[in-house]
Amino acid sequence: MEIVISGRFRGPPGSGNGGYVSGLLAGRLGGGAEVSLRRPIPLDTALALGQSDAGGLELRHGDEPLATARPGDPGPIDPPHVSAAEAEAATTRAEAAAGDHLLPGCFGCGPARAPGDGLRILTHPLGPGRGGVHAALWRPDAALGQGGGRLAPEFLWTALDCAGGFAVMAGLAEPAPDDHVLLGRFRGRVERRPRTAEPVIVAAWPGGIEGRKMTAYTAVMDLAGRPFAVAEALWIRVALARVTGGSPNP
């Protein structure tokens, strides 16, 4: 079958948002999934989606493999406690710094996106002594809902994406001026779905670092800290130009 990733769902310039693409593939598998993103996902282009040799799914552009997905699970993930007040304060700080955002047009975290068009999840560190936890208070727009007014699963996967990248970037001990990260592998699980307009907490925190590979954990939770969805992500340290396409403010 063929699928097309609309330009609306971009992450880096000219490429599909990794969380959104992962969510689309995971939704076709059902349950938890592990998605490996091998190349940038072209936008507004017919892509072939079929069975992989390993029994999962493979997304291709012509003969070029772009992503694979298979049933999987991130295993037990215990999110840190983040209060609604902490998350809201972090969002306020992130909004104040939004002018420096590297990818303002990103579907997941871009501050230049209109409400309902993008998710506009702007996370920020909670501060000293919080283990590098980033958080945001997010109210999913009604336009992102599915039947019954609940958030569509692919948008939950999107919400689990960008925050992890910011968390691992902040955890770099000696970042170079042109350092950035790209999502390489995403293991996620949707446990339940929030209603649109229901305030939720998005939290992310760094795991280990091995060379250019970094692990992040993310969770979307209700205000009592009960998860809607959780994920473990492998991020790859790359030069900034690989993410922005050479533009400082795409």
C-alpha positions as CSV (number, residue, x, y, z in Angstrom):
1,M,0.0,0.0,0.0
2,E,1.0,3.6,-0.4
3,I,0.9,6.4,2.2
4,V,1.8,10.1,2.0
5,I,3.2,12.1,5.0
6,S,1.7,15.5,4.6
7,G,4.0,18.5,4.8
8,R,1.9,19.6,7.9
9,F,3.6,16.7,9.8
10,R,7.2,17.9,9.3
11,G,9.9,17.8,11.9
12,P,13.3,18.9,10.5
13,P,12.9,20.8,7.2
14,G,11.7,18.6,4.4
15,S,11.3,15.5,6.6
16,G,8.5,13.9,8.6
17,N,8.3,14.3,12.3
18,G,9.8,11.1,13.8
19,G,7.2,10.7,16.5
20,Y,4.3,11.2,14.1
21,V,5.7,8.7,11.6
22,S,6.5,6.2,14.3
23,G,2.9,6.6,15.6
24,L,1.4,5.9,12.2
25,L,3.4,2.7,11.8
26,A,2.8,1.6,15.4
27,G,-1.0,2.1,14.9
28,R,-0.9,-0.4,12.1
29,L,0.7,-3.0,14.3
30,G,-1.4,-2.5,17.4
31,G,0.0,-2.5,20.9
32,G,3.5,-1.5,21.8
33,A,6.0,-1.0,19.0
34,E,9.7,-0.4,18.2
35,V,10.3,1.9,15.2
36,S,13.7,2.4,13.6
37,L,14.1,5.5,11.5
38,R,16.8,5.0,9.0
39,R,16.6,8.0,6.7
40,P,14.7,11.3,6.6
41,I,11.0,10.7,5.6
42,P,10.1,12.6,2.4
43,L,7.0,14.8,2.7
44,D,4.0,14.9,0.2
45,T,5.5,11.9,-1.6
46,A,3.9,8.5,-2.2
47,L,5.8,6.0,0.0
48,A,5.4,2.2,0.0
49,L,4.4,0.5,3.2
50,G,4.6,-3.3,3.3
51,Q,5.7,-6.3,5.3
52,S,9.4,-6.5,6.4
53,D,11.5,-9.6,6.3
54,A,11.3,-9.7,10.1
55,G,7.5,-9.9,10.2
56,G,6.9,-6.2,10.9
57,L,6.4,-3.2,8.6
58,E,8.8,-1.4,6.3
59,L,8.4,2.1,4.8
60,R,10.2,2.6,1.6
61,H,10.8,5.3,-1.1
62,G,11.5,3.4,-4.2
63,D,14.2,1.0,-3.3
64,E,15.3,3.0,-0.3
65,P,14.3,1.8,3.1
66,L,13.2,4.7,5.3
67,A,11.8,3.1,8.5
68,T,10.9,-0.3,10.0
69,A,8.5,-1.2,12.7
70,R,7.9,-4.3,14.7
71,P,6.0,-5.2,17.9
72,G,7.9,-4.2,20.9
73,D,7.7,-2.5,24.3
74,P,9.8,-0.1,26.3
75,G,9.3,-2.2,29.4
76,P,8.7,-0.7,32.8
77,I,9.1,3.1,32.9
78,D,8.6,5.0,36.1
79,P,8.1,8.7,35.3
80,P,9.3,11.2,37.8
81,H,6.7,13.2,39.8
82,V,6.0,16.5,38.1
83,S,3.3,18.7,39.5
84,A,0.9,20.7,37.3
85,A,2.4,23.9,38.7
86,E,6.0,22.8,37.9
87,A,5.0,21.8,34.4
88,E,3.1,25.1,33.8
89,A,6.1,27.1,35.1
90,A,8.4,25.2,32.8
91,T,6.1,25.9,29.8
92,T,6.2,29.6,30.7
93,R,10.0,29.6,30.7
94,A,10.1,27.7,27.4
95,E,7.7,30.2,25.8
96,A,9.9,33.1,26.9
97,A,12.8,31.4,25.1
98,A,10.8,30.4,22.0
99,G,12.6,33.0,19.8
100,D,15.7,30.8,19.9
101,H,13.9,27.6,18.9
102,L,15.9,25.8,16.2
103,L,12.9,24.2,14.5
104,P,10.0,26.6,14.9
105,G,8.0,24.8,12.2
106,C,8.2,21.4,13.8
107,F,4.8,19.7,14.1
108,G,5.6,18.5,17.6
109,C,7.4,21.4,19.4
110,G,7.4,24.3,16.9
111,P,6.3,27.6,18.5
112,A,5.5,29.0,15.1
113,R,2.7,26.5,14.5
114,A,-0.9,27.6,15.0
115,P,-2.9,25.9,17.8
116,G,-4.6,22.9,16.4
117,D,-2.2,22.8,13.4
118,G,0.8,21.7,15.5
119,L,1.1,20.3,19.0
120,R,3.2,23.3,20.3
121,I,4.7,21.3,23.2
122,L,7.4,23.5,24.6
123,T,9.3,21.7,27.4
124,H,11.9,23.2,29.7
125,P,14.2,21.9,32.5
126,L,12.6,21.8,35.9
127,G,15.8,23.0,37.5
128,P,18.6,22.0,39.8
129,G,18.2,18.7,41.7
130,R,15.6,17.3,39.3
131,G,17.8,14.9,37.4
132,G,17.6,16.7,34.1
133,V,13.8,16.4,33.9
134,H,12.2,18.5,31.2
135,A,8.4,19.1,31.3
136,A,5.5,21.0,29.9
137,L,1.8,21.4,30.6
138,W,-0.1,20.7,27.4
139,R,-3.7,21.0,26.5
140,P,-4.3,19.0,23.2
141,D,-6.4,21.0,20.8
142,A,-9.8,19.7,19.8
143,A,-8.6,19.5,16.2
144,L,-6.3,16.7,17.2
145,G,-9.1,14.4,18.4
146,Q,-10.5,11.2,17.1
147,G,-13.8,9.5,17.7
148,G,-15.1,10.3,21.2
149,G,-13.0,13.4,21.5
150,R,-9.8,11.5,22.5
151,L,-6.4,12.3,21.2
152,A,-5.5,10.2,18.2
153,P,-2.7,7.7,19.0
154,E,-0.2,9.1,16.4
155,F,-0.4,12.4,18.2
156,L,0.5,10.8,21.5
157,W,3.6,9.3,19.8
158,T,4.4,12.8,18.5
159,A,4.1,14.2,22.0
160,L,6.6,11.6,23.3
161,D,9.2,12.6,20.7
162,C,10.7,16.1,20.8
163,A,10.9,16.5,24.6
164,G,13.3,13.6,24.7
165,G,15.6,15.3,22.3
166,F,15.8,18.4,24.4
167,A,16.5,16.3,27.5
168,V,19.4,14.5,26.0
169,M,20.8,17.7,24.4
170,A,20.8,19.4,27.8
171,G,22.6,16.4,29.3
172,L,25.6,16.6,27.0
173,A,28.6,17.4,29.2
174,E,30.6,19.3,26.6
175,P,28.3,20.1,23.6
176,A,29.9,21.6,20.5
177,P,28.3,24.8,19.0
178,D,27.0,22.8,16.0
179,D,25.7,19.8,18.0
180,H,22.2,18.5,17.7
181,V,20.4,15.1,17.8
182,L,18.2,13.0,15.5
183,L,15.8,10.3,16.6
184,G,17.1,6.9,15.6
185,R,14.9,4.4,17.4
186,F,11.6,4.7,19.3
187,R,10.0,2.1,21.6
188,G,6.6,3.2,22.8
189,R,3.4,2.1,24.4
190,V,0.0,3.9,24.5
191,E,-1.9,2.8,27.6
192,R,-4.9,5.1,27.3
193,R,-5.7,8.3,25.5
194,P,-6.6,11.7,27.0
195,R,-9.5,13.7,25.9
196,T,-8.7,16.8,23.9
197,A,-8.6,20.0,25.9
198,E,-7.7,17.9,29.0
199,P,-4.5,19.3,30.5
200,V,-1.7,16.7,30.6
201,I,1.9,16.7,31.6
202,V,4.7,15.8,29.2
203,A,7.9,14.9,30.9
204,A,11.3,13.7,29.5
205,W,14.5,12.8,31.2
206,P,17.9,11.5,30.0
207,G,19.2,8.0,30.3
208,G,22.7,6.8,29.4
209,I,25.2,8.1,26.8
210,E,27.5,5.8,24.7
211,G,29.5,7.7,22.2
212,R,27.2,9.5,19.8
213,K,24.2,7.5,21.0
214,M,22.0,8.8,23.8
215,T,18.9,7.4,25.5
216,A,15.9,9.4,26.6
217,Y,12.6,8.5,28.4
218,T,9.4,10.3,27.9
219,A,5.9,10.1,29.4
220,V,2.5,11.8,28.8
221,M,0.6,11.8,32.1
222,D,-2.5,13.1,33.7
223,L,-2.2,15.6,36.5
224,A,-2.0,12.8,39.1
225,G,1.0,11.4,37.4
226,R,-0.7,8.3,35.8
227,P,0.7,7.6,32.3
228,F,-1.2,7.8,29.1
229,A,1.8,6.8,27.1
230,V,5.5,6.1,27.7
231,A,8.6,5.7,25.4
232,E,12.3,5.0,25.3
233,A,14.2,6.7,22.5
234,L,17.6,6.3,21.1
235,W,19.0,9.7,19.8
236,I,22.0,10.1,17.6
237,R,24.4,13.1,18.0
238,V,24.8,14.8,14.7
239,A,25.9,18.1,13.2
240,L,23.3,20.8,13.4
241,A,23.2,21.2,9.6
242,R,21.9,17.7,9.3
243,V,18.8,18.7,11.3
244,T,18.1,22.2,10.0
245,G,19.2,21.7,6.4
246,G,21.7,24.5,6.9
247,S,19.1,27.1,7.9
248,P,19.4,28.6,11.3
249,N,15.6,29.1,11.7
250,P,13.7,26.8,9.4
